[in-house]
Amino acid sequence: MKADFFAVKAATDDNYMPVFNRKQIAFTHGEGCTLFDTEGEAYTDFAAGIAVNSLGYNDPQLVAAISAQAAKLTHMSNLFYNDTQSALIAELVEGTDFDKVFLSNSGAEANECAIKLVRKYFYNKGACRPVILTALNSFHGRTLATATATGQTKYSHPFAPLPEGFRYVKYNDIAVLQEQAADPTVGAIMLETIQGEGGVIPATPEYMQAAEQLCRKYGLLLVIDEVQTGAGRTGKMFSYQHYGIKPDIITLAKGLGGGVPIGATLASASCANAFVPGDHGSTFGGNPLACAAARVVLQRLKGGLTEQAAVTGEYLRNALSSLVDGEKVLSVNGKGLMLGLRLHADIDIIKVIDKMLKSCYIIIGCGNNTLRFVPPLIISAPLIDNMIEALRLALAD
Ligand SMILES: *Cc1c(COP(=O)(O)O)cnc(C)c1O
C-alpha cells in the first residue's frame, strides 16, 4: 500500500516533539543517489541524510551484510566478546595513528567519550586542567556537554545549567589560540578541520599545525571532531591527514555506518589507557549490526571509494566554481565531497533550497548563508552536471 503524504505528515506533526522544520515531502525508499517520495517522485540526493549515506541507498553489499548479520546476531552486550565488533575495530585502527577504539551510536556520544577521556587523562596525572578549548561557530553535538562544547550559544544557553570546562576561541586565529593554550588550566584543544554546521569553513593549514604544536609544547591533548569530515568524506580517510598533523583523539560517526547509527572514538594508547573498566560504557555501542555495516563501508573506502570521493569532489568543486560570480555567489569552500557554496547575505538560501527541491534535487543549508553539498560518495559526474544546471536556473531568479 502506498503511503499517503498527508497521513504521514499529520501523524508526525501530531506526535513528534516539535524540534524539526521539515520540508513537505515524505520519502519511502532510495536507490543509488536517488530518493523516492510518497508520490513516486525521484530526487537526486546531495545531502545523504546529512553526510551519512556514504554508499547511497540500497547498496547491495551493505544490504546483504546487514541482512546476514540481522539473521545471526543484532545485539548482545559488551559484557561479552563479539566476532563482528572485534573485526571492525581491528580494521578501524589498522594503519592509522591510533591504537584503541570505543564504539557508540552517534557523533555526540563519540565526542562525549572524547571529553571524558581528556578529563580522565588529566585526573590520573593529578593535573588540574579542566578546560577544553573549542572554536566559535563549531558544532559538536546535542548532549549537554557537546552542546556546551559547541561554540554557538543558541545550542546551549536555553538549557542551563550547563557543564563547566569549555572555553571558546576564534576559529583560524592563531594568536588567540597561542594565548589560551598557555593557560595552565587548559587540557585540550578540540576542533573540526572543516566547520560543517557552521558553514563549511575549513581551518587553514597554519592553524591546524599551530594547534598541534601548542598541544605538544604545553602537554595538551589534540582532539579532532571528524564526525562529519571522517570516513572518506573529504577525499582522505580522516580529514586531519590533509594537514600533516597527528591528533591524540578523533571522533567518527555520520558516514561510518553508511546509514546505520554508529559512533567511534579513536585514541593513541597513552591516552586511551587512562580509562579503566567502569569509566565509560554503552548498551548499544558496538553492536554487531552496526559493526557489520561499518565493516562494509570501511572495506569500500579502503578499496578505492576514498580516492573516488577526492576525484569526484574536485569535479563538483569545479562545477560549483563556475557559478561563482562575486555578486550572488561568493565562494566555494571545503574539501572532497564536503563542499559549501556561499551566497550573498541578501539571498535567502531557504528559497534556493526549496526551488531545488521543486526541481527534484536535495540540497541542505548551513551557517554563513551557505548551500552544503555532502552527497553519497558514489555520486557521479552526470548527476553533478544535471544538478549544476538546475542550480544555475534557481540562482538566476
Ligand atoms: C553531526 C555532527 C555531530 C553530532 O553528531 P550526532 O550523530 O548528530 O550526534 C558532532 N560533530 C560534528 C562535527 C557533526 O557534524
The ligand as a Gaussian input file, in Angstrom:
#p B3LYP/6-31G(d) Opt

LIG

0 1
 C       26.703000      15.967000      13.184000
 C       27.882000      16.311000      13.996000
 C       27.941000      15.958000      15.360000
 C       26.806000      15.299000      16.084000
 O       26.527000      14.022000      15.578000
 P       25.156000      13.287000      16.018000
 O       25.298000      11.928000      15.383000
 O       24.038000      14.088000      15.469000
 O       25.148000      13.229000      17.488000
 C       29.118000      16.241000      16.041000
 N       30.146000      16.860000      15.446000
 C       30.114000      17.214000      14.140000
 C       31.306000      17.881000      13.529000
 C       28.971000      16.972000      13.381000
 O       28.926000      17.362000      12.101000

